[in-house]
Amino acid sequence: MARGVKNVFATTAGIITVGAVIGVVAAFLQKSGNPANMAICVACFGRDIAGAIGLHRAAVVQYMRPEIIGFVLGSFMAALAFKEFKPTGGSAPLARFVLGMIAMIGALVFLGCPWRVILRLAGGDGNALFGLIGLVTGVWIGTLFFKSGFNLGRTQAQSTGTGLILPLLMLGLLALRVLFPPVAGEAQSGVLWYSLKGPGAAYAPLLLSLGAGLGIGFLAQRSRFCTMGAIRDVLLFKQWYLMFGFLALLVFALIANVFLGQFNPGFEGQPVAHTMWFWNFAGMLVAGLAFALAGGCPGRQLFMSGEGNSDAGIFVLGSLAGAGIAHNFGLASSPQGIGPHGVAGIVIGLAVLMFIGFTNRK
């Protein structure tokens, strides 16, 4: 396969198909064992991986999620197949690491990334409406920085070895998952930690999860699927290409959930969610602004990592560190509400984002 082959996924019909596939796959992953209204949440699953390798010890959110590994490797395979693997990087790596940390902290105050905003809505969780408003607001603030000249600097071509680092890291995590599988009743298997209860203990079979991740990674690389980009492009350029994928994910996940009996409308008692509307809004505002300044939602950062973009890889590593910080410092929320230091996390996170935004205008 090579250049010259028409990319059918880079069309309106293509991006709608990709959004629809992700929505339906998410619903069936939930039916097969993944956490309710979460299914393929990039932030939540990144947090679970952080727990599995011991970056935090929140006992209910520890599992080596194959879907995240598959996202990177599926994108990597697509990039190789269509000659789009291009190692690049060097654009403000430390700022991108910090953006990844803050994005994860904001997402864990809300309890989900932009993907989970959509999936929670598709499952009937009304609390996600405040997260959606916060996400749009955060991305809108980001567009104001873009209009005033915000730029983290040029990327440069890098070595093939540098571009391979994150895909190889994911292969390493997959090897750990295979070598040290979960053992019934045991919180640790080899070097990996596992949850015995809570969302971390809810997972679909390994091959199903990995296959879903690989397929989504492949399709997302071909279509450039991005939830943050969907909102940004509508606000900034009045372009709807990515938004069609965003909406297709919502509509088809909703239809699949109704078909599978997983639609439960309301605000109270929603899975892995709290009802503190302002902090649902504020958490996603911070996360949305961080995603905008970094140039992609958490899923898109994984897909770009598979293409050899080490800037995106730095963001991914920052998000894993952010998950550890969020739980170790009491910033992350739970179904009972925000963490004891969640307010401080949001205030400080927003201040840092403003600093990065104002000091990187050209």
Secondary structure, DSSP 4 states (H G I P E B T S, - for coil): --TTS--GGGSHHHHHHHHHHHHHHHHHHHHTTSPTTTTT-HHHHHHHHHHHTTS---TTS----HHHHHHHHHHHHHHHHTT----EE-S-HHHHHHHHHHHHHHHHHHTS-HHHHHHHHHTTBTTHHHHHHHHHHHHHHHHHHHHTTB-----EE--HHHHHHHHHHHHHHHHHHHHS---TT-SEETTEE--SSSGGG----HHHHHHHHHHHHHHHHHHT--HHHHHHHHHHH---HHHHHHHHHHHHHHHHHHHHT----BSTT-TT----HHHHHHHHHHHHHHHHHHTS-HHHHHHHHHTTBHHHHHHHHHHHHHHHHHHHTT-S-BTTBS-TTHHHHHHHHHHHHHHHHHHTB-
